[in-house]
Amino acid sequence: MSIDKEKLSPMMQKYLETKEEYKDSIVFYRLGDFYEMFFDDAITASRELELTLTGKDCGLEERAPMCRSSTSCC
C-alpha cells in the first residue's frame, strides 16, 4: 500500500513510523481506552479477531481502514 505520509495527520505519521519498525507484526496503537489498528493491520485484525472494520479520517482523500478493541479485553 502506497501512502503519501506528508498528507497524514501527525498521529497517523507516528503510527506509520512505528509500523516501519515492526513490519511483520500487527501494531495495536493505544488511543485512550482503545487499541486501534490501521490500514492492512486493520483489515487482517478485523477478519481474524472478528472486529468491526470501519475507517478513520487521516488526512488522505479516503478514510484509512481502522478497527479497535477496548483496553479491557487485552
C-alpha positions as CSV (number, residue, x, y, z in Angstrom):
1,M,0.0,0.0,0.0
2,S,1.5,3.3,-1.1
3,I,0.7,6.2,1.3
4,D,1.7,9.8,1.0
5,K,2.9,10.4,4.6
6,E,3.1,14.1,4.0
7,K,-0.7,14.3,3.8
8,L,-1.3,12.3,7.0
9,S,-2.2,13.7,10.4
10,P,0.7,13.7,12.9
11,M,-0.9,10.8,14.8
12,M,-1.1,8.7,11.7
13,Q,2.5,9.7,10.7
14,K,3.7,8.4,14.1
15,Y,1.7,5.2,13.6
16,L,3.4,4.5,10.3
17,E,6.8,5.2,11.8
18,T,6.1,2.6,14.5
19,K,4.8,0.2,11.8
20,E,8.0,0.6,9.9
21,E,9.9,-0.7,12.9
22,Y,7.6,-3.7,13.3
23,K,6.7,-4.7,9.7
24,D,6.0,-8.3,10.5
25,S,3.6,-7.5,13.4
26,I,0.1,-6.1,13.8
27,V,0.6,-2.8,15.6
28,F,-2.1,-2.2,18.3
29,Y,-1.9,1.6,18.8
30,R,-3.3,2.7,22.1
31,L,-5.6,5.8,21.8
32,G,-7.4,6.5,25.1
33,D,-9.4,3.4,26.1
34,F,-8.9,1.6,22.8
35,Y,-6.3,-0.2,20.9
36,E,-6.6,0.8,17.2
37,M,-5.2,-0.8,14.1
38,F,-5.0,0.9,10.7
39,F,-4.6,0.1,7.1
40,D,-3.6,-3.6,6.3
41,D,-3.3,-4.4,10.0
42,A,-6.9,-3.3,10.5
43,I,-8.1,-5.5,7.6
44,T,-6.3,-8.5,9.0
45,A,-7.2,-7.9,12.6
46,S,-10.9,-7.3,11.8
47,R,-11.1,-10.6,9.9
48,E,-9.1,-12.7,12.4
49,L,-10.4,-11.2,15.7
50,E,-13.9,-10.6,14.4
51,L,-13.8,-6.9,15.0
52,T,-15.8,-4.4,13.0
53,L,-13.8,-2.8,10.2
54,T,-14.5,1.0,9.9
55,G,-12.5,4.0,8.8
56,K,-10.8,7.0,10.3
57,D,-10.1,10.4,8.7
58,C,-6.4,10.6,8.5
59,G,-5.7,13.5,6.0
60,L,-6.0,11.4,2.8
61,E,-8.9,11.6,0.4
62,E,-10.2,8.2,1.6
63,R,-10.6,7.1,5.2
64,A,-8.0,4.8,6.5
65,P,-9.3,1.3,7.3
66,M,-9.5,1.0,11.1
67,C,-10.6,-1.4,13.7
68,R,-10.5,-1.1,17.5
69,S,-10.6,-3.2,20.6
70,S,-11.1,-1.9,24.2
71,T,-8.2,-2.0,26.6
72,S,-10.3,-4.1,28.9
73,C,-10.2,-7.1,26.6
74,C,-6.4,-7.4,26.3
